[in-house]
Amino acid sequence: MRKIEENYKLLLNNVQNKANNINTELDSILDVIPGEVEIDLVSRTVLNTYFIADNETDLKEFEGYFSSFGELLNRTLIEEYSNVYSFIETSTQLIIKEMNKEKEYKKYKMANRLSKKSEFYKMINFIDDIIFKFSKDNYLIIDFIDEHIRPIRNDGMHKPYESIGNEIKKAILIDNTNVDSRLRSVYCYFVEEINSLYGVAEIFKLILLDIVLDKG
């Protein structure tokens, strides 16, 4: 279990470093967005901001910033789906190894070689049959991993990358009002997706810990 904890800490440190770099990139773009601010003088709150490029060249430059930022978020998200799924699959393998069931699992795989289930789900079924009975709540997480996280990871690994920079740029620059807020919204969506992904990884890690404690 120590190895799983160590791997998880490395995973967290890696994504936190990426998040810090992305946050710095966001701040650097926000700092240089040209525009004006509309303020409610009574409440002293900002009503709207207006993106005003000095010329066509500046507009193209900021279009490039927004497009590149969208690509950075998308590529990072794809990487993290891959990293989290790899952690989950490797951790499941470590549980089988720690329980000294590797030889039995090889026989199990051979007996079920025609099954269309993923390697991850085969390991889960083996553990459930031989080592530890998963609860219904456990299977909610397990099924989410197999049906949601794994396909996204596989698409990222095996399909050509689809650029979304132009789509993000258009969404941010749909008009010149509150461009900074829309840029922040794109970033917040990314953060929520990452937090959700790592929340699943954390819960699955705790499920594996239950196996170790049960057999300890």
N, C-alpha and C positions, 0 to 999 in steps of 0.2 A: 504493500500500500504506500510505502514511503516513495517508491519510484513514481507512482501515479501522482502523488502530491507534488513532487519535485517537477514533474512534467507540466502540471497545471500551473504552478507558479511561473515557470518559464513562459507558458502560453499567455498568462495575464500580463507579465512584464512586457512581452513583445507587443501586445495589442495596446497597452497603456502608452508605450513609447510612440506607436503609430498615431494614437489619438492626440497626444500632445503635439506632434508635428502637424497634424491636420488642423488642430485648434490654432496653432501659430499661423498657419497659412490663411485660415479664415480671418483672423484678426488683421493680417497684413492687407488683405483685400478690402475689408471694411474700413480700414484707416485711410485708404486712398480713393474711395468712391466719391466722385464729385457730385455736388448737389446742394439743395436748399432744404431747410427744415421749417415746417409749419407748426407753430406753437400756440396753444390755448393760453392766453395771457392771464386768465382768471385762475385756472387750475395749475398753470405752469407745467403742463404736460405736452409731450410731442403728439401732434395729431397725425401728421404725415411727413414723410421724407420724399424728396424728388430727385431722381437721378438725372443729372444734366451734364452730358459730355460736351466739352468745348468744341469739338469738331469730329468729323467722320473718322479720322485716324484714332482719336481717343476712344471713340465708341467701339471700333474694331478691337482695340487693345483690351477693353473691359469684357467684350464678348469672349475673347480668348481666355481671360482670367476665369470667367464663370464656367466656360466649357471645360477647361483644364481641372478646375476644382471638382466638377461633377464626375469627371473621369477618375480623379484621385479617390473619391469616395466609393465609386462603384468597384474599382479594382481592389481597393482595400477590403470591401465587403466580400468579394469573391474569394480573396485570399483567406479571410477569416473563416468563412464556411468550410474551406478546405482544411485549415489548421484545426478547427474545432472537431470536425468529423474524424480527422486522423488521430487526434487525442482520444476520442471516444472509442474508436476501433482498437487502437493500440492498448488502451487501458483494459478493454474487455479481454484481449489476448493475454495481458499480464495476469488477470484474475485466473484464467484457465491454467496458466503456467504456475502461478503461486499455489494452486490447489493440486499440483502434480497430475493434471488431467490431460496433458498434451497428447499423449499416445492415444488415449480414449477418444479425444476430439478428432484426431486424424482418421480413426476408424469410423467415427460418426459421420464425418464429411464424406468419406468414401461410400458409406451406406446411403447417403442422401445426395449423391453427386448429380442426380437428375433434377433435384429441386431448383426452382427458379428464384428461391429466396437469396437475399444478399448474404455476403460473408458475415456481416455484422449480425443479421438476424439468425443465421445458422448458429453462431456462437451463443446468442441469447437463448435459443431453443435448447441447445446443449446444456447450458448452465441451468436452465429451468428444469430439465429432465434429470440431471445428474447431481448438481451442486446445491442449488438454492431456488426455492419457489418464489418467483416474482409476484407482487401484488397487482391488483387491477390498476392502482395508481401508478405503479412502476411502469406498467405497459402503456399508459398514456404518454409518458415521456419517451419510452422506447419506440413506440409507433411514430411519434412525432419526428424523432431522429431519423428513422428509416424512410418515412414517407415524405418528409419535408427537407430536412437538412441534407441527407445523402443525395437526393436528386439534384439539388442546387449545386452541391459540391461536384457531382459528376458532370453537370453541364459546364461548369467552370473549367474542368480539366479536359473535357473531350470535345467540346463544341468551340467553333471559332468565336473569338471575343466580339461582342456587339457593342459598338461605341454608343454611349448615351450622352456625350458631351453636348451635342447640338440640341438635344431634347431638353436638357437641364438649362442650357443658355436661354432657350425660347421661353421656358417656364418662368425663369427669373426676370426676363426682360419683356414680359407680356405687355407691360406699359411702364412708364417711368416713375410710377408711384410705389413707394415702400419696397424698392428693390433690395435694400439691406435686410428687411424683414423676411423676404422670400428666400434670400440666400441663407439666412439663419434657419429658416424652416427646413430647407434641404439638408442642412447639417444636422438638425435635431432628429429628422427621420433616420438618418444614418446612425446616430447615437442610440436611438431607441432599438433599431434593428440589431446593433452590436450587443447592447445590454440584454436583449431577449435571447440572443444566441448563446451568450456566455451564462445566462441564467439557466438554460437547459443543460449546458456542460457542467455547471456546479451541481445541479440536482442529480445528474447521472453519476457524478463522482461520489455523491453521498449514498446513492444506491449501491455502488460497488463497495463502499465502506461498510455498509450493512452486511454484505456477503462476508467480508473479512471478519467482522465482529462476530457474526453468527457461527463461523467456523473456527474462530480463535479459541 
